[in-house]
Amino acid sequence: MSFRLGYNTSGFYRTQDFESVLRSIASLGFEGVEIAVDQAHYHPVHHGEERAASLGALCRELSLGVVLNTGGRYVLSDVTHEPGFVSTTKDARQAYLDFAIQTAAVAHHFPCEVLMTHSGYAPVGVEREQAFEWLVEGCKALAAAAAGHGLVVGFEFHPDMFIRTLSDYRRLASAVDHPAFKLTLDVGHVRCTDTRKISEVIRSVGPEIVNVHLEDIKGRVHKHLPIGQGDIDFVDVFDGLNAVGYTGLVGAEFNSKDLDCSELWLAENTKSVLDNALAKVGAI
């Protein structure tokens, strides 16, 4: 197969030993890891360059490609996704931008090409066009900084956030107008916001995709479920990715705090079900 299966470290949120998390992901046969850059495991502000170098070396030892995810719930505070690109105060918006740029600056320690982000929640009491201007300004700055470090930004639309649909993302990408500003495509978010087959959506945006998130979704309710417990057709997803020649990471994304199951079972089940789907499209 041309793309590589990965796993987001948020799926091991309850496990404190981060090195053991990375080793577990590799031992299950995943070829990549999306590191949720937050206060649970690794944070560039709190842990510094030496920690980044150590973790990056371990990822290389384990042959894990890396995406750095700056869109975690509690990256800078105990308030979910706050601050962010469209926070109501300038200081808060700058704090998030500084954090994301600092993450880009340590990415050279990892086998990493993509920095993942999203808009955050729509600000209360702010006109949409004003918030959009703030977002464009922040994304332009982040894309320029990421490019300077040899990265691309993979921006994710999210059904509960300010940029919630593919159409919203396209308007944003047009306004940002930077070659290092691309798309993280979350197939569950597609399921929740678009009535087309996921493979059709993938074909419509193929060249823009630099990162992919997987989870299962029941109906069109935005709740990340273990793979195989919802309605997403992963054979269709993989057909679409193969059709556009996607070669990046395809990372399963869960927050283990939200699911009543063993973290190891969740990862093992994910790999098993996805391998079965890949076999059906002749990818392995």
Secondary structure, DSSP 8 states (H G I E B T S, - for coil): --SEEEEEGGGGTT---HHHHHHHHHHTT--EEEEEBSSSSB-HHHHHHHHHHHHHHHHHHTT-EEEEE---TTSSSSSTT-S-TT-SSHHHHHHHHHHHHHHHHHGGGTTEEEEEEE--S--TTS-HHHHHHHHHHHHHHHHHHHHHTT-EEEEE--TTSSS-SHHHHHHHHHHH--TTEEEEEEHHHHHHH--S-HHHHHHHHGGGEEEEEE-B-STT----B-TTSSS--HHHHHHHHHHTT--SEEEE---GGG-SS-HHHHHHHHHHHHHHHHHHTT--
